[in-house]
Amino acid sequence: MSDKVPVTVLTGYLGAGKTTLLNRILSEPHGRKYAVIVNEFGEIGIDNDLVVGADEEVFEMNNGCVCCTVRGDLVRIIDGLMRRKGKFDAIIVETTGLADPAPVAQTFFMDDNVGRKAKLDAVVTVADAKWLNERLKDAPEAKNQIAFADVILLNKTDLVAPDELSEVEARIRGINPYAKLHRTERCKVALPEVLGRNAFDLDRILEIEPEFLGDGDHHHHEHDDAHEQDHDHHHHHGGGLKHYHDEEIQSVSLKTERPLDPDKFFPWVQQLVQTEGLNILRCKGILSLKGDDARFVFQGVHMILDGDHQRPWQQGEKRESRIVFIGRNLPMDRIREGFAACAA
């Protein structure tokens, strides 16, 4: 798995600050080389002072990054980039502000040629603290971008009052309790928090959401104050954080300590995404399979699943399987029953 180039999909509604983040990646002397794929080079306002030379669609940046425009087909661009193998450490794909990130993320699963050489590292969503609440009312894409994210930058926090900020954060958590959330101004965030997240690895989720191991029953609605303190939020408006439950988008998390039977699990999950795929925005999991000494990790976007053995289970490590689905109108009970039936 490790020789695949990690790909970060960067999304966010118009004006949320994606370009600011891109310019930071392309100008900071971070010593890593990124290939950045953007929609329209001129229009997104990448600072021309950063550009060293350009051959048609690929621009060299003065910190060793390369930048290309998707006027053509994403697969063709990635193919071209792959021929420059060794010239960059990772790829960043910026989607248009109105887009649902799904088709871009799916490219990395669907196209065999791409899938062999690249892997989806994380979906990063930049959200505008000031306008997000409005957008969530009128723009389904804004909601999808939040639900899809592995990492969320709640940007422009300097423009809103603290209680407003807590409110927006609670709305985000109502849609996606699992993403790592950073409050930022002008997208100031340490780049390792955004790039190279390996969000495929649920251990990352556990670092930030220990309750991910909860029983999957709306565990994210039961924060106590001590837990809030750990998150450095210190919300104290009337006894803790307000909880929103987004009626439209739910998440379900499943866990079992019994090893799974691969002959039951894989057909079950495949069948589930075939029938419910349009409603499943993201799914990801770590599996402990019967008779298998390695952890199996998988993630999916709508109907497409991708998975691989990751590393051996370590001595003393608790061998359990954990999965999360985020989507619309999910048949929660059917999913729980189906999963329970996959035990070896």
C-alpha positions as CSV (number, residue, x, y, z in Angstrom):
1,M,0.0,0.0,0.0
2,S,2.8,2.4,0.9
3,D,4.1,2.8,-2.6
4,K,0.9,4.4,-3.8
5,V,0.9,8.2,-4.1
6,P,-1.5,9.7,-1.5
7,V,-4.2,11.9,-2.9
8,T,-6.0,14.6,-0.9
9,V,-9.3,15.8,-2.3
10,L,-9.9,19.5,-1.3
11,T,-13.4,20.7,-1.3
12,G,-15.5,23.5,0.1
13,Y,-18.2,25.9,-0.9
14,L,-17.5,29.0,-3.0
15,G,-15.5,31.6,-1.1
16,A,-14.8,29.4,1.9
17,G,-11.0,29.7,1.5
18,K,-9.8,26.8,-0.6
19,T,-7.6,29.0,-2.7
20,T,-6.0,30.5,0.4
21,L,-5.1,27.0,1.5
22,L,-3.8,26.0,-1.9
23,N,-1.6,29.1,-2.1
24,R,-0.2,28.2,1.3
25,I,0.6,24.7,0.1
26,L,2.2,26.0,-3.0
27,S,4.3,28.7,-1.3
28,E,5.4,27.3,2.0
29,P,8.9,25.9,2.2
30,H,7.6,22.6,3.5
31,G,10.3,20.5,1.7
32,R,7.7,18.2,0.2
33,K,6.7,18.3,-3.4
34,Y,3.0,18.3,-4.2
35,A,1.2,18.0,-7.5
36,V,-1.9,20.2,-7.3
37,I,-4.7,19.7,-9.7
38,V,-7.0,22.7,-9.9
39,N,-10.1,23.4,-12.0
40,E,-9.2,26.6,-13.8
41,F,-5.7,27.9,-13.2
42,G,-6.4,31.6,-13.9
43,E,-9.7,31.8,-12.2
44,I,-8.8,30.4,-8.8
45,G,-6.2,33.0,-8.3
46,I,-3.0,31.1,-7.6
47,D,-0.4,33.7,-7.1
48,N,1.5,34.1,-10.4
49,D,4.7,35.0,-8.5
50,L,4.8,31.3,-7.4
51,V,4.9,30.0,-11.0
52,V,8.3,29.2,-12.5
53,G,7.4,27.7,-15.8
54,A,4.5,26.1,-17.6
55,D,4.1,23.5,-20.2
56,E,0.5,23.8,-21.3
57,E,-1.4,22.2,-18.4
58,V,1.4,21.7,-15.9
59,F,3.0,24.6,-14.0
60,E,6.1,24.3,-11.9
61,M,6.1,26.2,-8.6
62,N,9.1,27.8,-7.0
63,N,8.9,25.5,-4.0
64,G,9.1,22.4,-6.2
65,C,5.4,21.7,-6.4
66,V,3.7,21.3,-9.7
67,C,0.2,22.6,-10.5
68,C,-2.1,21.5,-13.3
69,T,-5.5,22.4,-14.6
70,V,-8.3,20.1,-15.2
71,R,-9.6,21.4,-18.4
72,G,-9.3,17.9,-19.7
73,D,-10.2,14.6,-18.1
74,L,-9.0,14.0,-14.5
75,V,-7.8,10.5,-15.3
76,R,-5.7,11.8,-18.2
77,I,-4.1,14.5,-16.0
78,I,-3.3,12.0,-13.3
79,D,-1.9,9.6,-15.9
80,G,0.4,12.4,-17.1
81,L,1.4,13.2,-13.6
82,M,2.2,9.6,-12.9
83,R,4.8,9.6,-15.6
84,R,6.7,12.2,-13.6
85,K,6.9,9.7,-10.8
86,G,9.4,10.6,-8.2
87,K,9.0,14.3,-8.8
88,F,6.3,14.7,-6.2
89,D,5.3,13.1,-2.9
90,A,1.5,13.6,-3.0
91,I,-1.4,14.8,-5.2
92,I,-4.0,17.4,-4.2
93,V,-7.1,17.7,-6.2
94,E,-9.2,20.9,-5.7
95,T,-12.9,20.5,-6.7
96,T,-15.1,23.3,-7.9
97,G,-17.0,25.0,-5.1
98,L,-20.3,23.8,-6.3
99,A,-19.2,20.2,-6.7
100,D,-20.1,17.1,-4.8
101,P,-16.6,15.6,-4.1
102,A,-17.8,12.1,-4.8
103,P,-17.0,11.8,-8.5
104,V,-13.4,13.0,-7.9
105,A,-12.9,10.7,-5.0
106,Q,-14.4,7.8,-7.0
107,T,-11.9,8.3,-9.8
108,F,-9.2,6.9,-7.4
109,F,-11.2,3.7,-6.9
110,M,-12.7,3.3,-10.4
111,D,-9.9,3.7,-12.8
112,D,-7.6,0.7,-12.5
113,N,-4.7,2.5,-13.9
114,V,-5.0,5.3,-11.4
115,G,-6.0,3.0,-8.5
116,R,-2.8,1.0,-8.9
117,K,-0.7,4.1,-8.5
118,A,-2.6,6.4,-6.2
119,K,-4.8,6.1,-3.1
120,L,-7.3,8.4,-1.6
121,D,-5.6,9.9,1.5
122,A,-8.4,12.2,2.8
123,V,-11.2,14.5,1.8
124,V,-10.6,17.9,3.3
125,T,-13.5,20.4,3.4
126,V,-13.0,24.1,4.0
127,A,-16.2,25.6,5.5
128,D,-17.0,29.2,6.0
129,A,-17.9,29.9,9.6
130,K,-19.9,32.9,8.7
131,W,-22.0,31.5,5.9
132,L,-22.1,27.8,6.6
133,N,-25.5,27.8,8.4
134,E,-27.1,29.6,5.5
135,R,-25.5,27.3,3.0
136,L,-26.7,24.2,4.9
137,K,-30.2,25.4,4.4
138,D,-30.1,26.1,0.7
139,A,-27.3,24.0,-0.8
140,P,-27.2,20.2,-0.6
141,E,-23.7,20.3,-2.0
142,A,-22.5,22.2,1.1
143,K,-24.0,19.4,3.2
144,N,-22.4,16.7,1.1
145,Q,-19.0,18.3,1.4
146,I,-19.3,18.2,5.2
147,A,-20.6,14.7,5.3
148,F,-17.8,13.5,3.0
149,A,-15.0,15.1,4.9
150,D,-12.2,13.4,6.9
151,V,-10.8,16.7,7.9
152,I,-12.8,20.0,8.2
153,L,-11.3,23.5,8.4
154,L,-13.9,25.8,9.9
155,N,-12.4,28.9,8.4
156,K,-12.9,32.6,8.9
157,T,-13.6,32.1,12.6
158,D,-12.4,35.6,13.3
159,L,-15.6,36.9,11.6
160,V,-18.1,35.3,14.0
161,A,-18.9,35.6,17.7
162,P,-17.9,32.6,19.9
163,D,-21.5,31.4,20.5
164,E,-22.2,31.6,16.7
165,L,-19.1,29.5,16.2
166,S,-20.2,26.9,18.7
167,E,-23.5,26.8,16.9
168,V,-21.9,26.2,13.5
169,E,-19.7,23.5,15.0
170,A,-22.7,21.7,16.5
171,R,-24.4,21.8,13.1
172,I,-21.3,20.2,11.5
173,R,-21.1,17.5,14.2
174,G,-24.8,16.7,13.6
175,I,-23.9,15.9,10.0
176,N,-20.4,14.3,10.5
177,P,-19.3,13.4,13.9
178,Y,-16.1,11.7,12.7
179,A,-14.1,14.3,10.9
180,K,-11.2,16.0,12.5
181,L,-12.2,19.6,12.9
182,H,-9.9,22.6,13.0
183,R,-10.9,26.2,13.6
184,T,-8.9,28.5,11.4
185,E,-8.4,32.0,10.2
186,R,-7.2,32.4,6.6
187,C,-6.8,28.6,6.6
188,K,-3.8,28.8,8.9
189,V,-3.3,25.2,9.9
190,A,-0.2,23.0,10.1
191,L,-0.1,21.3,6.7
192,P,0.4,17.8,8.2
193,E,-3.0,18.2,9.7
194,V,-4.4,18.4,6.2
195,L,-2.0,16.4,4.1
196,G,-0.8,12.9,4.6
197,R,-3.6,12.2,7.0
198,N,-4.0,8.6,5.9
199,A,-7.6,8.9,6.8
200,F,-7.9,5.4,5.6
201,D,-6.6,4.5,9.0
202,L,-9.3,4.6,11.5
203,D,-6.7,4.9,14.2
204,R,-6.7,8.6,13.2
205,I,-10.3,8.8,14.0
206,L,-9.8,7.2,17.3
207,E,-7.2,9.7,18.3
208,I,-9.7,12.5,18.0
209,E,-13.0,10.7,18.7
210,P,-12.4,8.1,21.3
211,E,-16.1,7.5,21.3
212,F,-16.0,6.2,17.8
213,L,-15.7,2.9,19.7
214,G,-19.1,3.7,21.3
215,D,-22.0,1.4,20.7
216,G,-23.0,3.2,17.5
217,D,-26.1,4.6,19.1
218,H,-25.9,8.3,18.6
219,H,-22.8,8.3,20.8
220,H,-21.9,11.7,19.5
221,H,-24.9,13.2,21.2
222,E,-23.6,12.2,24.7
223,H,-20.7,14.5,25.2
224,D,-20.2,15.2,28.9
225,D,-18.4,18.3,30.0
226,A,-15.2,16.5,30.8
227,H,-15.1,15.3,27.2
228,E,-15.6,18.8,25.9
229,Q,-12.7,20.0,28.0
230,D,-10.5,17.5,26.3
231,H,-11.5,19.0,23.0
232,D,-10.4,22.4,24.2
233,H,-13.9,23.7,23.3
234,H,-15.0,24.9,26.7
235,H,-18.6,25.5,25.6
236,H,-20.7,26.6,28.5
237,H,-24.0,27.9,27.2
238,G,-26.6,26.4,29.4
239,G,-24.8,23.2,30.3
240,G,-22.8,21.9,27.4
241,L,-22.8,21.7,23.7
242,K,-26.1,22.0,21.8
243,H,-26.8,19.0,19.8
244,Y,-28.2,19.1,16.3
245,H,-29.4,16.0,14.7
246,D,-29.4,16.4,11.0
247,E,-32.7,14.8,9.9
248,E,-31.3,14.3,6.4
249,I,-27.9,12.8,7.0
250,Q,-27.1,10.2,9.6
251,S,-24.2,8.1,10.6
252,V,-24.1,4.6,12.0
253,S,-21.1,3.0,13.5
254,L,-20.7,-0.7,14.1
255,K,-18.3,-2.7,16.2
256,T,-17.7,-6.3,17.1
257,E,-15.0,-8.2,18.9
258,R,-15.9,-11.4,17.1
259,P,-13.8,-12.0,14.1
260,L,-15.7,-11.6,10.8
261,D,-16.1,-14.3,8.2
262,P,-14.8,-12.8,5.0
263,D,-17.1,-15.1,3.0
264,K,-20.1,-13.5,4.7
265,F,-18.8,-10.0,5.2
266,F,-17.6,-9.0,1.7
267,P,-20.8,-10.2,-0.1
268,W,-22.9,-8.5,2.5
269,V,-21.1,-5.1,2.3
270,Q,-21.0,-5.3,-1.5
271,Q,-24.7,-6.0,-1.7
272,L,-25.4,-3.2,0.8
273,V,-23.5,-0.6,-1.3
274,Q,-25.1,-1.9,-4.5
275,T,-28.6,-1.3,-3.1
276,E,-28.0,1.7,-0.9
277,G,-25.0,3.2,-2.6
278,L,-26.7,6.4,-3.7
279,N,-27.6,7.1,-0.1
280,I,-24.2,6.1,1.4
281,L,-21.9,9.0,1.0
282,R,-18.9,7.5,2.8
283,C,-18.1,4.3,4.6
284,K,-14.9,3.1,6.1
285,G,-13.7,0.4,8.4
286,I,-11.0,-1.7,10.0
287,L,-11.8,-5.4,10.0
288,S,-10.5,-8.3,12.0
289,L,-11.0,-11.3,9.7
290,K,-11.1,-14.9,10.8
291,G,-7.7,-16.6,10.5
292,D,-6.1,-13.4,9.2
293,D,-3.2,-11.8,11.1
294,A,-3.4,-8.5,9.3
295,R,-5.9,-5.7,9.8
296,F,-8.0,-5.2,6.7
297,V,-9.0,-1.6,6.0
298,F,-11.5,-0.4,3.5
299,Q,-13.3,2.7,2.5
300,G,-16.0,3.5,0.0
301,V,-17.7,6.4,-1.8
302,H,-21.3,5.7,-2.8
303,M,-21.2,2.3,-4.6
304,I,-17.5,1.9,-4.8
305,L,-15.4,0.1,-2.3
306,D,-11.7,-0.2,-2.0
307,G,-9.7,-2.1,0.6
308,D,-6.4,-3.7,1.4
309,H,-4.5,-5.4,4.2
310,Q,-2.8,-2.8,6.2
311,R,-0.5,-4.1,8.9
312,P,-0.3,-7.1,11.2
313,W,-2.4,-6.9,14.4
314,Q,0.1,-6.1,17.2
315,Q,0.6,-8.1,20.2
316,G,-1.8,-7.0,23.0
317,E,-3.8,-5.0,20.5
318,K,-7.6,-5.4,20.8
319,R,-8.7,-7.2,17.7
320,E,-12.1,-5.8,16.8
321,S,-13.9,-4.7,13.7
322,R,-15.2,-1.2,13.4
323,I,-17.2,0.4,10.5
324,V,-18.9,3.7,10.0
325,F,-21.4,4.6,7.3
326,I,-22.5,8.2,6.7
327,G,-25.4,8.8,4.4
328,R,-29.0,9.8,3.8
329,N,-32.0,7.8,5.0
330,L,-29.9,4.7,5.8
331,P,-31.8,1.6,6.9
332,M,-30.0,1.6,10.3
333,D,-31.6,-1.6,11.7
334,R,-31.0,-3.6,8.5
335,I,-27.4,-2.5,8.5
336,R,-26.8,-3.5,12.1
337,E,-28.5,-6.9,11.7
338,G,-26.6,-7.6,8.5
339,F,-23.3,-6.8,10.1
340,A,-24.1,-8.9,13.2
341,A,-24.7,-11.9,10.9
342,C,-21.2,-11.6,9.4
343,A,-19.5,-12.9,12.5
344,A,-17.5,-16.0,12.0
